[in-house]
Amino acid sequence: MFSLGSSHNYHFYRKSCDMRKSFNGLSGLVKNELNREPTSGDVFVFLNRNRTHLKLLHWERGGFVLYYKRLERGSFTPPVIKEDQTSFTWPQLVLMIEGITVEKSVQKLRYS
């Protein structure tokens, strides 16, 4: 079951990734290049060079879950995030997976 949502933290691996990597290889990238703990419960997002393959690595109770999507046509557009950051939001992930590009958006104020 797809158990991701807005309560998770998402981190994008900016370099292209060898999609032959699985749990151990992707966990190594998270530890060594993103300086994060793969078992933290955060979700880590990887794209291949052509941006036609996407993998999400996520730790749930008891083990890793790997989500994988391959596009038959087109490519994924990575989220727009600051150069020194890796984190982005659930809505940005959904837009990327669904192939939606936002030309202009305005974030309205919300009160807590």
Residue frames as a rotation matrix with the C-alpha (Angstrom) as fourth column:
MET 1
0.578 0.816 0.000 0.00
0.816 -0.578 0.000 0.00
0.000 0.000 -1.000 0.00
PHE 2
-0.175 -0.585 0.792 1.21
0.524 -0.737 -0.428 3.50
0.833 0.340 0.435 -0.84
SER 3
0.494 0.382 -0.781 1.72
0.860 -0.085 0.502 5.04
0.125 -0.920 -0.371 2.58
LEU 4
-0.678 -0.734 -0.041 3.32
0.735 -0.675 -0.067 8.40
0.022 -0.075 0.997 1.83
GLY 5
0.458 0.864 0.210 1.75
0.836 -0.499 0.229 11.76
0.303 0.070 -0.950 2.52
SER 6
0.471 -0.198 0.860 2.19
0.000 -0.974 -0.225 15.30
0.882 0.106 -0.459 3.71
SER 7
0.964 -0.089 0.252 3.43
-0.259 -0.073 0.963 14.20
-0.067 -0.993 -0.093 7.13
HIS 8
0.578 -0.793 0.195 6.74
0.758 0.610 0.232 12.95
-0.303 0.014 0.953 5.67
ASN 9
0.378 -0.593 -0.711 9.91
-0.413 -0.795 0.444 14.90
-0.829 0.126 -0.545 4.91
TYR 10
0.876 -0.044 0.481 11.16
0.433 0.512 -0.742 14.57
-0.214 0.858 0.467 1.32
HIS 11
0.216 -0.888 -0.407 14.76
-0.303 -0.457 0.836 14.91
-0.928 -0.058 -0.368 0.16
PHE 12
0.986 0.141 -0.084 15.90
-0.107 0.158 -0.982 15.11
-0.125 0.977 0.171 -3.46
TYR 13
0.153 -0.952 0.264 19.19
0.455 0.305 0.837 13.62
-0.877 -0.008 0.480 -4.64
ARG 14
0.489 0.122 -0.863 20.37
-0.407 -0.843 -0.350 16.23
-0.771 0.523 -0.363 -7.16
LYS 15
-0.550 -0.747 -0.374 22.81
-0.718 0.195 0.668 14.09
-0.426 0.636 -0.644 -9.14
SER 16
0.270 0.600 -0.753 21.66
-0.841 0.528 0.120 11.46
0.469 0.601 0.647 -11.61
CYS 17
-0.029 -0.155 0.987 21.35
-0.797 0.600 0.071 8.03
-0.603 -0.785 -0.141 -10.06
ASP 18
-0.786 -0.236 -0.571 22.14
-0.518 0.755 0.403 4.58
0.336 0.612 -0.716 -11.43
MET 19
0.104 0.967 0.231 18.72
-0.980 0.060 0.189 2.92
0.169 -0.246 0.954 -11.34
ARG 20
0.115 -0.131 -0.985 20.33
-0.068 0.988 -0.139 -0.51
0.991 0.083 0.105 -10.88
LYS 21
-0.873 -0.417 0.254 20.87
-0.242 -0.081 -0.967 0.52
0.424 -0.905 -0.030 -7.26
SER 22
0.084 0.894 -0.439 18.46
0.341 0.388 0.856 -0.96
0.936 -0.222 -0.272 -4.80
PHE 23
0.897 0.419 -0.142 17.99
0.260 -0.241 0.935 -0.67
0.357 -0.876 -0.325 -1.03
ASN 24
0.482 -0.774 -0.411 21.66
0.735 0.102 0.670 -0.89
-0.477 -0.625 0.618 0.00
GLY 25
-0.392 -0.673 0.627 23.06
0.909 -0.390 0.149 1.25
0.144 0.628 0.765 -2.82
LEU 26
0.133 0.528 0.839 20.48
0.307 -0.827 0.472 4.00
0.942 0.195 -0.272 -2.36
SER 27
0.921 0.152 -0.359 20.95
0.378 -0.117 0.919 3.89
0.098 -0.981 -0.165 1.42
GLY 28
0.043 -0.989 -0.142 24.67
0.938 -0.009 0.345 4.44
-0.343 -0.148 0.928 0.83
LEU 29
-0.388 -0.124 0.913 23.94
0.626 -0.762 0.163 7.54
0.676 0.635 0.373 -1.27
VAL 30
0.651 0.701 0.292 21.68
0.209 -0.536 0.818 8.88
0.730 -0.471 -0.495 1.45
LYS 31
0.787 -0.387 -0.479 24.33
0.546 0.078 0.834 8.37
-0.286 -0.919 0.273 4.14
ASN 32
-0.072 -0.996 0.046 27.43
0.872 -0.041 0.488 9.41
-0.484 0.075 0.872 2.20
GLU 33
-0.672 -0.238 0.701 26.18
0.662 -0.616 0.426 12.15
0.331 0.751 0.572 -0.12
LEU 34
0.139 0.789 0.599 23.08
0.162 -0.615 0.772 13.59
0.977 -0.010 -0.213 1.51
ASN 35
-0.828 -0.547 0.119 24.50
-0.071 -0.108 -0.992 13.16
0.556 -0.830 0.051 5.04
ARG 36
-0.020 0.894 0.449 21.15
-0.963 -0.138 0.232 11.83
0.270 -0.427 0.863 6.28
GLU 37
-0.753 -0.138 0.643 20.11
-0.421 0.853 -0.310 8.69
-0.505 -0.504 -0.700 8.09
PRO 38
-0.759 0.450 -0.472 18.17
-0.378 0.286 0.881 6.38
0.531 0.846 -0.047 5.72
THR 39
-0.492 0.572 -0.657 16.21
0.684 0.720 0.114 4.85
0.538 -0.393 -0.745 8.63
SER 40
-0.987 0.059 -0.148 14.90
0.046 -0.784 -0.618 8.24
-0.153 -0.617 0.772 9.81
GLY 41
-0.159 0.980 0.122 11.51
0.677 0.199 -0.708 7.77
-0.718 -0.030 -0.695 8.17
ASP 42
-0.031 0.072 -0.997 12.20
-0.504 -0.862 -0.047 10.51
-0.863 0.501 0.063 5.62
VAL 43
0.705 0.291 0.647 11.61
0.420 0.564 -0.712 9.82
-0.572 0.773 0.275 1.92
PHE 44
-0.220 -0.872 -0.438 14.53
-0.187 -0.403 0.896 10.09
-0.957 0.279 -0.075 -0.50
VAL 45
0.795 0.607 0.029 13.90
0.007 0.039 -0.999 10.78
-0.607 0.794 0.027 -4.20
PHE 46
-0.349 -0.933 0.089 16.23
-0.026 0.104 0.994 9.70
-0.937 0.345 -0.061 -7.01
LEU 47
0.798 0.512 -0.317 16.10
-0.323 -0.080 -0.943 10.26
-0.508 0.855 0.102 -10.81
ASN 48
0.274 -0.710 0.649 18.19
0.773 0.564 0.290 8.74
-0.572 0.422 0.704 -13.58
ARG 49
-0.675 -0.686 -0.273 20.18
0.390 -0.645 0.657 10.83
-0.627 0.337 0.703 -16.07
ASN 50
-0.845 0.385 0.371 17.35
0.299 -0.235 0.925 11.08
0.443 0.893 0.084 -18.62
ARG 51
-0.822 0.530 0.208 14.80
-0.486 -0.461 -0.742 11.72
-0.298 -0.711 0.637 -15.82
THR 52
-0.215 0.752 -0.623 12.58
-0.696 0.330 0.638 8.92
0.685 0.571 0.452 -17.12
HIS 53
0.066 0.163 -0.984 12.94
0.478 0.861 0.175 6.72
0.876 -0.482 -0.021 -14.02
LEU 54
-0.049 0.005 0.999 12.12
-0.715 -0.699 -0.032 7.72
0.698 -0.715 0.038 -10.46
LYS 55
-0.103 0.010 -0.995 12.78
0.531 0.846 -0.046 5.87
0.841 -0.533 -0.092 -7.21
LEU 56
0.272 0.221 0.937 11.60
-0.692 -0.632 0.350 6.74
0.669 -0.743 -0.019 -3.71
LEU 57
-0.376 -0.445 -0.813 13.36
0.330 0.755 -0.566 5.14
0.866 -0.481 -0.137 -0.75
HIS 58
0.087 0.521 0.849 11.44
-0.731 -0.546 0.410 5.13
0.677 -0.656 0.334 2.51
TRP 59
-0.878 -0.343 -0.333 11.97
0.001 0.696 -0.718 3.43
0.478 -0.631 -0.610 5.87
GLU 60
0.224 0.932 0.284 8.83
-0.646 -0.077 0.760 2.08
0.730 -0.354 0.585 7.51
ARG 61
0.227 -0.102 0.968 8.54
-0.892 0.376 0.249 0.00
-0.390 -0.921 -0.006 10.65
GLY 62
0.554 -0.017 0.832 10.42
-0.057 0.997 0.058 -3.19
-0.830 -0.080 0.551 9.98
GLY 63
-0.135 -0.690 0.711 12.20
0.741 0.407 0.535 -2.31
-0.658 0.599 0.456 6.74
PHE 64
-0.736 -0.237 -0.634 12.74
-0.209 -0.812 0.546 -0.27
-0.644 0.534 0.548 3.62
VAL 65
0.397 0.795 0.459 10.11
0.511 0.224 -0.830 0.37
-0.762 0.564 -0.317 0.96
LEU 66
-0.741 -0.632 -0.229 11.19
0.097 -0.437 0.894 1.22
-0.665 0.640 0.385 -2.58
TYR 67
0.506 0.863 -0.003 8.75
0.223 -0.134 -0.966 2.89
-0.833 0.488 -0.260 -4.99
TYR 68
-0.660 -0.745 0.093 9.76
0.199 -0.053 0.979 2.86
-0.724 0.665 0.183 -8.65
LYS 69
0.567 0.822 -0.052 8.16
0.169 -0.178 -0.969 4.55
-0.806 0.541 -0.240 -11.65
ARG 70
-0.656 -0.706 0.269 9.31
0.389 -0.011 0.921 4.38
-0.647 0.709 0.282 -15.26
LEU 71
0.153 0.686 -0.712 7.82
-0.405 -0.613 -0.678 6.72
-0.901 0.392 0.184 -17.84
GLU 72
0.187 -0.007 0.982 7.11
0.756 0.639 -0.140 5.41
-0.627 0.769 0.125 -21.32
ARG 73
0.130 -0.143 0.981 7.13
0.771 -0.608 -0.191 8.95
0.624 0.781 0.031 -22.76
GLY 74
0.689 0.127 0.714 8.33
-0.135 -0.945 0.299 12.28
0.712 -0.303 -0.634 -21.43
SER 75
-0.359 -0.834 -0.419 10.45
0.477 0.221 -0.850 12.97
0.802 -0.506 0.319 -18.39
PHE 76
0.454 0.419 -0.787 10.12
0.890 -0.176 0.420 14.05
0.038 -0.891 -0.453 -14.78
THR 77
0.196 -0.369 0.908 10.71
0.064 -0.920 -0.388 17.70
0.979 0.134 -0.156 -13.96
PRO 78
-0.413 -0.423 -0.806 12.64
0.791 0.272 -0.548 17.98
0.451 -0.864 0.222 -10.69
PRO 79
0.642 0.668 -0.375 11.21
0.766 -0.536 0.356 20.22
0.037 -0.516 -0.856 -7.97
VAL 80
0.187 -0.534 0.824 12.49
0.142 -0.816 -0.561 23.78
0.972 0.222 -0.077 -7.72
ILE 81
0.867 -0.017 -0.497 14.46
0.497 0.014 0.867 24.00
-0.008 -1.000 0.020 -4.49
LYS 82
0.803 -0.595 -0.028 17.32
-0.584 -0.796 0.158 26.19
-0.116 -0.111 -0.987 -3.30
GLU 83
0.397 -0.738 -0.546 20.83
-0.489 0.333 -0.806 25.15
0.777 0.587 -0.228 -4.33
ASP 84
-0.612 -0.740 0.277 22.01
-0.592 0.197 -0.782 24.39
0.524 -0.643 -0.559 -0.80
GLN 85
-0.213 0.625 0.751 18.90
-0.823 0.300 -0.482 22.43
-0.527 -0.721 0.450 0.21
THR 86
-0.970 -0.040 -0.242 17.57
-0.169 0.823 0.543 18.96
0.177 0.567 -0.804 -0.58
SER 87
-0.675 0.738 -0.008 14.17
0.484 0.434 -0.760 19.05
-0.557 -0.517 -0.650 1.09
PHE 88
-0.842 0.538 -0.032 10.88
-0.386 -0.560 0.733 19.72
0.376 0.630 0.679 -0.65
THR 89
-0.500 0.742 0.447 7.17
-0.713 -0.058 -0.699 19.19
-0.493 -0.668 0.558 0.01
TRP 90
-0.451 0.471 0.758 4.54
0.337 0.877 -0.343 16.55
-0.826 0.101 -0.554 -0.64
PRO 91
0.646 0.729 -0.225 2.65
0.048 -0.332 -0.942 18.76
-0.762 0.598 -0.249 -3.16
GLN 92
0.179 -0.666 -0.725 5.89
-0.917 -0.380 0.122 19.26
-0.356 0.643 -0.678 -5.13
LEU 93
-0.760 -0.438 0.480 6.39
-0.304 0.893 0.332 15.48
-0.574 0.106 -0.812 -5.24
VAL 94
0.006 0.861 0.509 2.84
0.428 0.458 -0.779 14.89
-0.904 0.223 -0.365 -6.46
LEU 95
0.699 0.226 -0.679 3.22
-0.405 -0.658 -0.635 17.52
-0.590 0.718 -0.368 -9.18
MET 96
-0.282 -0.892 -0.355 6.52
-0.891 0.106 0.440 15.97
-0.355 0.440 -0.825 -10.30
ILE 97
-0.729 0.016 0.684 5.09
0.049 0.998 0.030 12.44
-0.682 0.056 -0.729 -10.45
GLU 98
0.233 0.934 0.271 1.94
0.508 0.121 -0.853 13.58
-0.829 0.336 -0.447 -12.27
GLY 99
-0.406 -0.504 0.763 3.93
0.908 -0.131 0.397 15.66
-0.100 0.854 0.511 -14.79
ILE 100
0.697 0.686 0.209 2.37
0.688 -0.721 0.075 18.98
0.202 0.092 -0.975 -13.87
THR 101
-0.531 -0.847 0.042 4.46
0.822 -0.526 -0.217 22.14
0.206 -0.081 0.975 -14.22
VAL 102
0.507 0.666 -0.547 3.27
0.783 -0.622 -0.031 25.23
-0.361 -0.412 -0.837 -12.39
GLU 103
0.051 -0.448 0.893 4.02
0.746 -0.578 -0.333 28.40
0.664 0.683 0.304 -14.35
LYS 104
-0.572 -0.158 0.805 2.99
-0.305 -0.869 -0.388 30.80
0.761 -0.468 0.449 -11.60
SER 105
0.103 0.626 -0.773 1.80
0.707 0.501 0.500 30.21
0.700 -0.598 -0.391 -8.08
VAL 106
-0.282 -0.090 0.955 0.93
-0.485 -0.845 -0.223 32.42
0.827 -0.527 0.195 -5.15
GLN 107
-0.476 0.084 -0.875 1.01
0.677 0.670 -0.304 31.11
0.561 -0.737 -0.376 -1.59
LYS 108
0.213 0.642 0.736 -1.76
-0.165 -0.719 0.675 32.79
0.963 -0.265 -0.047 0.41
LEU 109
-0.667 -0.446 0.597 -1.28
-0.598 -0.157 -0.786 33.48
0.445 -0.881 -0.162 4.08
ARG 110
0.202 0.689 -0.696 -2.69
0.185 0.671 0.718 30.93
0.962 -0.274 0.008 6.50
TYR 111
-0.061 -0.134 0.989 -3.23
-0.861 -0.494 -0.120 31.42
0.504 -0.859 -0.086 10.19
SER 112
-0.554 -0.205 -0.807 -2.49
0.086 0.950 -0.300 28.73
0.828 -0.235 -0.509 12.72
